[in-house]
Each structure stands twice: as structure tokens, then as C-alpha cells.
Amino acid sequence: MLHRKTYRREKFSAEAHERFRDLKLLREIDLSRQGGFKGRYRIYKARWVAEAPNMISLRKLYCWLFDKQNLVGSFKIYEFDADLMDDDQFCYLMDAESNSVMELAENLTFFWPEIFDSIFVHGKLVYADYLAVDPKHARHGEWAAIMRRIIEIEFPDRALLALKAFPIDYDTIDHTRGLEIRQRALMRLYRRAMGVRPFPGQAGEMGWMYAIGPRFIEDIPIATP
């Protein structure tokens, strides 16, 4: 029987704590009544994706999760803002960032064609990724409460929140059944903790999920496969 680490997305270590603990600019979110579980995060200066000026801007946020003084998790959030452009150009530029960002772009342009008019005219795209939480902390809601609060504070003008449920220890899973079980568990967790829902069709089966942001005047219908 496989050792289950159902909720972990990416490995983390004390090295990350050592690397960033001396930074004086880290902001802090503490929603714990006892002050034990908290998030410390940093937002990096915006840059142009693919070094193409005036096209797609990107800000990154890195957050480290602590239980008292112990590092127990981390996550990253990407914020994209695009100027007037067509779908092909958007996907081409996003491909320069990473494979997962390219996959996100392809799904978005499929379900919301003419992406500038359907999403970016309403606000920005927020993408949560690289979530890693120690298994004994994952089932509790502290990490999600911190992530939700950070998104509310730092990304209030988001039009769409997206993420992908996918286990990081992919290579150790029995792919005939284990991957599906683990991914479904993650999707249930993210639905409950983050208020996201699966994309229709194959994208949702692959773990892609989304939530409409406050900048949408109305819940614009998603295209169906």
C-alpha cells in the first residue's frame, strides 16, 4: 500500500527557511488565535513576461508557512496582467514562462476565447502554484485561510483565480490508479478550502480548477468543450 501524502504539492525543507529568515521585508499574516500558525511572504517587483515590454506583466508572491518557529509549508502566487492582444499572442508569450503557465494559458483561451475582452478587461489573472504543506498540517484549514487572506489583501482586483491539483511525488505513484485517487483528493480539498471548481471536460479531469474573482461584474459563462 502506498504511503499517502495526499495533500502535498511540492517538497520544502529547512534550507528555504534558512535562506529567507533574515529578510526584513517579509510581510506577515497571523490568523491563529494562539499565534502559532502564520504565513510570512514577499512580493517581487513586476516584470514583463518573455522580456516583451508592454505585453504581459507578472508579479510573484512567495509565502512560507510556520507553526511557531517550524517551517511547515510554502506556496507561490503569480499575478498576470495583459494589454490588448489576441489569444495566440497570449499563449506564445506565456509559453516562455513555464510549461504549467503555458497549459494554463491554453485552457483559459479555450474556455474564455478572446481572452483580453473576456478576462483582462475585468481585472487580473491570479495563479496559485507550488503548494507544499506538511501532511499533518494539510488537513487543517490554517494554510488555506492564510492563502485566502493574502489573495484578498494583495490581489483585490483579480478577475480569475486558477490552480491545478497535482501531486508532486508523481514519479512514486502507481499510475494505473494512484494518481487519480490522489488528484481527486486534492481537488476535494481545494474545492472545500479555496472555493474553486473544476474546469469542464478534460481540463477539469487533469486537475485544473478556477474561481471567478470580484472584478467580474457577473459570472461570465464558461465555454463548453
C-alpha positions in Angstrom: 0.0 0.0 0.0 1.4 3.4 -0.9 2.4 5.8 1.8 -0.2 8.6 1.3 0.9 12.2 1.3 -2.4 13.2 -0.3 -2.2 17.0 0.2 1.4 17.8 -0.5 2.3 19.6 -3.8 6.0 20.3 -3.6 8.8 19.4 -1.2 10.0 22.0 1.2 12.9 22.0 3.6 14.6 23.9 6.4 17.0 25.3 3.7 14.3 27.6 2.5 13.8 28.8 6.0 17.5 29.5 6.4 17.7 31.3 3.1 14.8 33.7 3.8 14.6 34.1 7.5 16.9 37.1 7.6 14.9 39.2 5.1 13.5 42.2 6.8 10.8 42.9 4.1 8.7 39.8 4.7 5.1 40.6 5.5 3.2 38.5 8.0 -0.3 37.1 8.2 -1.3 35.5 11.5 -4.9 34.3 11.7 -4.2 31.9 14.6 -6.0 32.6 17.9 -2.9 31.3 19.7 -0.4 32.9 17.4 1.1 29.6 16.4 0.4 29.2 12.7 1.3 32.1 10.4 2.4 33.0 6.9 5.4 35.2 6.0 5.5 36.4 2.4 7.3 38.5 -0.1 6.1 40.1 -3.3 8.7 40.6 -6.0 8.8 43.6 -8.4 6.7 43.2 -11.5 8.5 42.2 -14.7 7.5 41.6 -18.4 6.9 38.0 -19.4 9.4 36.9 -22.1 11.0 40.3 -21.7 8.4 41.7 -24.1 7.6 45.2 -22.9 4.0 46.4 -22.6 2.5 43.0 -23.2 2.1 40.7 -20.1 3.3 41.9 -16.7 4.0 39.4 -13.9 4.3 39.7 -10.2 5.3 36.8 -8.0 4.5 36.3 -4.3 6.3 33.6 -2.2 4.9 32.6 1.1 6.4 30.4 3.8 4.1 28.8 6.4 5.2 28.4 10.0 3.9 26.5 13.0 5.6 28.5 15.8 9.2 28.6 14.5 9.0 25.5 12.3 8.6 25.7 8.6 5.7 23.5 7.6 4.8 24.6 4.1 5.0 27.2 1.3 3.3 28.4 -1.8 3.7 30.8 -4.7 1.2 33.1 -6.4 1.5 34.6 -9.8 -0.4 37.6 -10.9 -0.6 38.3 -14.7 -1.9 41.5 -16.3 -2.2 41.7 -20.1 -2.6 44.6 -22.5 -4.6 44.3 -25.7 -3.6 41.2 -27.5 -5.1 38.1 -29.3 -5.2 34.6 -27.9 -2.3 33.2 -30.0 0.0 36.0 -28.9 -1.0 35.5 -25.2 -0.3 31.7 -25.4 3.0 32.3 -27.2 4.3 34.7 -24.5 3.1 32.6 -21.6 4.9 29.6 -23.0 8.2 31.4 -22.3 7.4 31.4 -18.5 6.9 27.6 -17.8 5.1 24.5 -19.0 2.4 24.9 -16.4 1.8 28.5 -17.2 1.5 27.6 -20.9 -1.0 24.9 -20.1 -3.0 27.4 -18.0 -3.0 29.9 -20.9 -4.2 27.2 -23.4 -7.1 26.3 -21.0 -8.1 29.9 -20.5 -8.2 30.8 -24.1 -10.2 27.7 -24.8 -12.8 28.4 -22.2 -12.7 32.2 -22.4 -12.0 33.0 -26.1 -10.7 36.5 -26.9 -9.1 36.5 -23.5 -8.4 40.2 -23.3 -12.1 41.0 -23.6 -13.3 38.1 -21.6 -10.9 38.2 -18.6 -8.3 41.0 -18.6 -10.8 43.8 -19.3 -12.3 42.9 -15.9 -9.1 42.6 -13.9 -6.0 40.4 -13.5 -5.3 36.7 -13.6 -4.1 35.1 -10.3 -2.5 31.6 -10.4 -1.7 29.7 -7.2 1.0 27.1 -7.6 3.7 25.1 -5.8 1.7 24.5 -2.7 3.6 22.4 -0.2 2.2 21.6 3.2 3.4 19.1 5.8 0.9 16.2 5.8 0.0 16.6 9.5 -0.9 20.2 8.8 -2.6 19.8 5.5 -6.0 18.6 6.6 -6.4 21.6 8.9 -7.6 24.9 7.3 -4.8 27.3 8.5 -2.9 27.2 5.3 -6.0 27.9 3.2 -7.1 30.7 5.5 -3.7 32.3 5.1 -3.7 31.9 1.3 -7.3 33.3 1.0 -6.4 36.3 3.2 -3.2 37.0 1.2 -5.1 36.8 -2.0 -7.8 39.2 -0.6 -5.2 41.7 0.5 -2.6 41.6 -2.3 -4.8 40.8 -5.3 -8.1 42.5 -4.8 -8.5 43.3 -8.5 -8.3 39.8 -9.7 -10.8 38.7 -12.4 -10.0 35.0 -12.1 -8.2 32.7 -9.7 -6.8 29.4 -11.1 -4.8 26.5 -9.8 -4.0 22.9 -10.6 -4.4 19.9 -8.3 -1.5 17.6 -9.0 0.7 15.6 -6.5 4.3 16.4 -6.6 5.6 12.9 -5.9 4.2 11.9 -9.3 7.1 9.5 -10.1 6.4 7.4 -7.0 2.7 6.8 -7.6 1.1 3.7 -9.2 -0.1 5.5 -12.3 -2.8 2.9 -13.0 -4.9 4.1 -10.1 -2.8 6.0 -7.5 -2.5 9.3 -9.4 -6.3 9.5 -10.0 -7.0 8.8 -6.3 -4.5 11.4 -5.1 -5.6 14.0 -7.6 -9.3 13.6 -6.7 -8.4 14.0 -3.0 -6.6 17.2 -3.8 -9.5 18.5 -5.8 -11.9 17.9 -3.0 -9.5 19.7 -0.6 -9.1 22.7 -2.9 -12.9 22.9 -3.6 -13.6 22.9 0.2 -10.7 25.1 1.3 -10.3 27.6 -1.6 -13.8 27.7 -3.1 -12.6 26.7 -6.6 -14.4 24.4 -9.0 -13.1 22.2 -11.8 -12.9 23.3 -15.4 -15.3 21.4 -17.6 -14.2 18.3 -19.5 -10.7 17.1 -19.8 -9.1 20.2 -18.2 -11.0 19.5 -15.0 -10.1 15.8 -15.2 -6.5 16.9 -15.3 -6.9 18.9 -12.1 -7.4 22.4 -13.4 -9.7 24.5 -11.2 -10.9 28.1 -11.0 -12.9 30.7 -9.2 -14.4 33.9 -10.5 -12.9 37.0 -8.9 -14.6 40.1 -7.5 -13.8 42.1 -10.6 -16.2 40.2 -12.8 -19.4 42.2 -13.0 -21.2 38.9 -13.5 -20.2 35.3 -13.7 -19.4 35.2 -17.4 -20.4 31.8 -18.8 -17.5 29.4 -19.4 -17.3 27.9 -22.9 -18.1 24.2 -23.0 -15.9 21.7 -24.8 
